[in-house]
């Protein structure tokens, strides 16, 4: 008898909750209130977003366009990095990628590569000729091979697109390097008058090859992703003279043991911009740039204005 009464009370409580939620839903609809789960997570028409996800001492960059998504690298092997990527993508309700780029095979760039390939619908994977013997690399390659993604070797001057956003591969220029960082895939992203340069961990050797190969207009960009987390052996002066960035973004871990970003690299960046235009994940956490093809903003701050 007691159990029957308890069951009836539980049923009554559940019915009341359902009724209250129903009334709240229709009242919210009537008054124009939007519930959190009803928020439109899509990119606004006519804009792209570049998200530097804070994965600590590693790289993971999400590029969103109305027509599709691109992911550049996937953080390191730590549980914290993987959780950050998983939560970030889930919050934006991202389920698929037109392109995933694994710039090179350092563990702090492909740490969650197998997770990405196994849990998201990936159309194309762009990789460089950076072959390794390590377990992380082997897991990545196994996950890529098990997927339905088309594998694209990074070939300089090859171009791709997602809607109005164009993607051009600038590096690596050579097939063999003594420094594995120089195998990094370097991408130029253009959307209208806005441009972003993604450099992976490219060092001075790769930079010198690009300076030799390309004219100023092909390297000049608005926003530069600093090579090798702002290492002193990247972002050489000769390279920056052609890139002439207005904004730099640096992905590095707070208090990292490598001393990234290096003081010498920061000094070179300050030739082209103010301190406030150097955006660092170790100081700011996740960083999001939005471009409408002329104006690039971070939050409400206008960083680049090509409309004049």
C-alpha positions as CSV (number, residue, x, y, z in Angstrom):
1,X,0.0,0.0,0.0
2,X,2.8,2.4,0.9
3,X,4.6,1.6,-2.3
4,X,1.5,2.3,-4.3
5,X,1.1,5.7,-2.7
6,X,4.7,6.5,-3.3
7,X,4.4,5.5,-7.0
8,X,1.3,7.7,-7.3
9,X,3.1,10.6,-5.8
10,X,6.1,10.2,-8.1
11,X,3.7,10.0,-11.1
12,X,2.0,13.2,-9.9
13,X,5.3,15.0,-9.5
14,X,6.4,14.0,-13.0
15,X,3.1,15.1,-14.5
16,X,3.4,18.5,-12.8
17,X,7.0,18.9,-14.0
18,X,5.9,18.1,-17.6
19,X,3.0,20.5,-17.3
20,X,5.2,23.3,-16.0
21,X,7.8,22.8,-18.7
22,X,5.0,22.8,-21.3
23,X,3.6,26.1,-20.0
24,X,7.1,27.6,-19.8
25,X,7.9,26.5,-23.4
26,X,4.7,28.1,-24.9
27,X,5.0,31.2,-22.7
28,X,8.7,31.6,-23.8
29,X,7.6,31.2,-27.4
30,X,4.9,33.8,-27.0
31,X,7.2,36.3,-25.4
32,X,10.1,35.6,-27.7
33,X,12.4,34.0,-25.2
34,X,15.1,31.6,-26.6
35,X,16.1,28.5,-24.6
36,X,19.9,27.7,-24.5
37,X,19.4,24.5,-26.5
38,X,17.6,26.5,-29.2
39,X,20.5,28.9,-29.8
40,X,21.7,28.9,-33.4
41,X,25.2,27.5,-33.4
42,X,25.8,28.1,-37.1
43,X,28.1,30.7,-38.5
44,X,26.4,33.9,-39.5
45,X,26.1,34.3,-43.3
46,X,28.9,36.3,-44.8
47,X,31.4,35.6,-42.1
48,X,34.0,33.1,-41.1
49,X,35.4,32.4,-37.6
50,X,38.9,31.3,-36.6
51,X,39.0,29.7,-33.2
52,X,42.3,29.1,-31.4
53,X,41.3,26.5,-28.9
54,X,43.3,26.6,-25.6
55,X,44.9,23.1,-25.5
56,X,47.9,24.1,-23.4
57,X,51.3,23.5,-25.0
58,X,49.9,22.4,-28.4
59,X,47.9,23.5,-31.4
60,X,44.3,23.2,-32.3
61,X,42.6,25.7,-34.6
62,X,39.0,25.5,-35.7
63,X,37.9,27.5,-38.8
64,X,34.2,27.8,-39.4
65,X,32.4,29.0,-42.6
66,X,28.7,28.9,-43.3
67,X,29.3,26.0,-45.8
68,X,31.6,23.9,-43.6
69,X,34.3,23.5,-41.0
70,X,38.1,23.0,-41.0
71,X,40.3,21.8,-38.2
72,X,44.0,22.4,-38.1
73,X,45.8,20.0,-35.6
74,X,44.4,18.3,-32.5
75,X,46.3,19.2,-29.4
76,X,48.6,17.0,-27.3
77,X,48.2,13.7,-25.6
78,X,47.0,15.0,-22.3
79,X,43.5,14.2,-21.0
80,X,43.0,18.0,-20.4
81,X,43.8,18.8,-24.1
82,X,41.4,16.1,-25.4
83,X,38.7,17.2,-23.0
84,X,39.1,20.8,-24.1
85,X,38.7,19.9,-27.8
86,X,35.8,17.6,-27.1
87,X,33.9,20.1,-25.0
88,X,34.6,23.0,-27.4
89,X,33.3,21.1,-30.5
90,X,30.3,19.8,-28.6
91,X,29.4,23.3,-27.4
92,X,29.4,24.5,-31.0
93,X,27.4,21.4,-32.1
94,X,30.0,20.5,-34.7
95,X,29.7,17.1,-36.2
96,X,31.7,17.2,-39.4
97,X,34.6,18.7,-41.2
98,X,35.2,19.5,-44.8
99,X,39.0,19.5,-44.1
100,X,41.1,18.3,-41.3
101,X,44.8,19.3,-41.5
102,X,47.5,17.6,-39.4
103,X,50.4,19.9,-40.0
104,X,53.1,17.5,-38.9
105,X,53.5,14.5,-36.6
106,X,54.6,16.1,-33.3
107,X,52.5,14.7,-30.5
108,X,51.4,18.2,-29.4
109,X,49.7,18.6,-32.9
110,X,48.2,15.1,-33.4
111,X,47.4,14.1,-29.9
112,X,43.7,13.7,-30.5
113,X,43.9,12.9,-34.2
114,X,42.5,9.4,-33.7
115,X,39.6,10.8,-31.6
116,X,38.7,13.4,-34.3
117,X,38.8,10.8,-37.1
118,X,36.8,8.3,-35.2
119,X,34.1,10.6,-33.9
120,X,33.5,13.2,-36.6
121,X,32.5,12.9,-40.3
122,X,35.7,14.0,-42.1
123,X,35.6,14.6,-45.9
124,X,39.3,15.3,-46.5
125,X,42.5,15.0,-44.5
126,X,45.6,17.0,-45.5
127,X,48.9,15.7,-44.2
128,X,52.6,16.3,-44.9
129,X,55.4,13.8,-45.6
130,X,56.3,13.6,-41.9
131,X,56.4,9.9,-41.3
132,X,57.2,8.7,-37.7
133,X,57.6,5.4,-35.9
134,X,55.8,6.5,-32.7
135,X,52.5,5.2,-31.3
136,X,50.7,8.5,-31.7
137,X,51.5,8.7,-35.4
138,X,50.5,5.1,-35.9
139,X,47.1,5.6,-34.1
140,X,46.5,8.7,-36.3
141,X,47.3,6.8,-39.6
142,X,45.2,3.8,-38.5
143,X,42.2,6.1,-37.8
144,X,42.6,7.9,-41.1
145,X,42.8,4.6,-43.0
146,X,39.7,3.3,-41.2
147,X,37.7,6.5,-42.1
148,X,36.0,7.4,-45.4
149,X,38.1,10.5,-45.7
150,X,40.1,11.3,-48.8
151,X,43.8,11.7,-47.9
152,X,45.5,14.7,-49.6
153,X,49.2,15.1,-49.6
154,X,50.3,18.7,-48.9
155,X,51.5,20.0,-52.2
156,X,52.7,23.7,-52.5
157,X,50.3,25.9,-54.5
158,X,47.4,23.5,-54.3
159,X,44.2,25.3,-53.6
160,X,40.9,24.3,-52.0
161,X,37.8,26.1,-50.8
162,X,34.9,26.0,-48.4
163,X,32.2,28.3,-49.9
164,X,33.8,31.7,-50.4
165,X,36.8,30.9,-48.2
166,X,39.9,29.8,-50.1
167,X,42.7,27.7,-48.8
168,X,46.2,27.6,-50.4
169,X,49.0,25.3,-49.3
170,X,52.3,27.2,-49.2
171,X,54.6,24.7,-47.5
172,X,56.4,22.5,-46.9
173,X,58.5,23.1,-50.0
174,X,60.9,20.1,-49.7
175,X,60.6,16.4,-49.2
176,X,63.3,15.9,-46.6
177,X,64.3,18.1,-43.6
178,X,66.7,17.6,-40.8
179,X,64.3,19.4,-38.5
180,X,60.9,17.6,-38.4
181,X,59.1,20.9,-37.6
182,X,59.9,22.1,-41.1
183,X,57.6,19.4,-42.5
184,X,54.7,21.5,-41.2
185,X,51.9,22.2,-43.6
186,X,51.6,26.0,-44.0
187,X,48.2,27.3,-45.1
188,X,47.0,30.6,-46.4
189,X,43.3,31.3,-45.8
190,X,41.6,34.1,-47.7
191,X,38.0,35.3,-47.2
192,X,37.2,38.5,-49.1
193,X,40.0,41.0,-48.2
194,X,40.8,39.1,-44.9
195,X,43.7,36.7,-44.7
196,X,45.2,34.3,-42.2
197,X,48.5,32.4,-42.3
198,X,48.7,29.1,-40.4
199,X,52.3,27.9,-40.0
200,X,52.2,24.8,-37.7
201,X,55.8,24.5,-36.3
202,X,57.6,25.7,-39.4
203,X,61.1,26.8,-38.6
204,X,63.6,29.2,-40.3
205,X,64.5,26.6,-43.0
206,X,60.9,26.3,-44.2
207,X,60.4,30.0,-43.9
208,X,63.5,30.8,-46.0
209,X,62.1,28.4,-48.7
210,X,58.8,30.3,-48.8
211,X,60.5,33.6,-48.9
212,X,62.5,32.4,-51.9
213,X,59.4,30.9,-53.6
214,X,56.7,33.5,-53.1
215,X,56.2,37.2,-53.7
216,X,55.1,39.5,-51.0
217,X,51.4,39.4,-51.9
218,X,51.3,35.6,-51.5
219,X,52.7,35.7,-47.9
220,X,51.3,39.1,-46.8
221,X,48.5,38.5,-44.3
222,X,46.3,40.2,-41.7
223,X,46.6,37.5,-39.0
224,X,49.7,35.2,-38.5
225,X,49.6,32.1,-36.4
226,X,53.1,32.2,-35.0
227,X,55.2,29.3,-36.0
228,X,56.2,26.7,-33.3
229,X,54.3,28.4,-30.5
230,X,56.3,31.6,-30.8
231,X,59.7,29.9,-30.7
232,X,62.8,32.0,-31.2
233,X,63.7,29.7,-34.1
234,X,60.6,30.6,-36.1
235,X,59.1,33.9,-37.3
236,X,62.4,35.0,-38.7
237,X,62.8,38.7,-39.7
238,X,63.1,37.9,-43.4
239,X,59.8,35.9,-43.2
240,X,58.0,38.7,-41.3
241,X,59.1,41.3,-43.8
242,X,57.0,39.6,-46.5
243,X,54.2,38.5,-44.1
244,X,53.8,42.0,-42.4
245,X,51.1,40.8,-40.1
246,X,48.8,43.2,-38.2
247,X,47.9,40.6,-35.6
248,X,49.7,37.5,-34.2
249,X,48.1,34.6,-32.4
250,X,50.2,32.2,-30.3
251,X,49.1,28.9,-29.0
252,X,51.2,27.9,-25.9
253,X,50.8,26.6,-22.4
254,X,50.9,28.7,-19.3
255,X,54.3,28.5,-17.7
256,X,55.5,26.0,-20.3
257,X,59.0,24.6,-19.9
258,X,60.1,25.7,-23.4
259,X,59.9,29.4,-22.7
260,X,57.3,29.9,-25.5
261,X,56.8,32.5,-26.7
262,X,60.4,33.4,-26.9
263,X,61.5,37.0,-26.1
264,X,63.3,37.3,-29.4
265,X,60.2,36.3,-31.4
266,X,58.0,38.8,-29.4
267,X,60.5,41.5,-30.1
268,X,60.2,40.8,-33.9
269,X,56.4,40.8,-33.7
270,X,56.5,44.2,-32.0
271,X,58.1,45.7,-35.1
272,X,54.7,45.3,-36.9
273,X,52.2,45.6,-34.1
274,X,51.4,46.8,-30.6
275,X,51.5,44.4,-27.6
276,X,47.7,44.4,-27.5
277,X,47.7,42.8,-31.0
278,X,49.6,39.8,-29.9
279,X,47.0,37.2,-28.8
280,X,48.2,34.3,-26.6
281,X,46.3,31.3,-25.3
282,X,48.5,31.2,-22.2
283,X,47.2,34.6,-21.2
284,X,43.7,34.7,-22.8
285,X,42.5,31.1,-23.1
286,X,40.4,30.4,-26.1
287,X,40.6,33.1,-28.8
288,X,38.1,33.8,-31.6
289,X,38.5,36.0,-34.6
290,X,35.5,36.8,-36.8
291,X,35.8,38.2,-40.3
292,X,33.1,39.5,-42.7
293,X,35.7,39.7,-45.5
294,X,36.7,43.3,-44.7
295,X,36.8,43.7,-40.9
296,X,38.4,41.2,-38.5
297,X,37.3,41.4,-34.9
298,X,38.1,39.7,-31.6
299,X,35.1,40.2,-29.4
300,X,34.2,43.9,-29.9
301,X,37.7,44.9,-30.8
302,X,38.3,45.8,-34.5
303,X,41.7,44.5,-35.3
304,X,41.8,44.9,-39.1
305,X,39.6,47.1,-41.3
306,X,39.9,46.8,-45.0
307,X,36.6,48.6,-45.8
308,X,38.2,52.0,-46.4
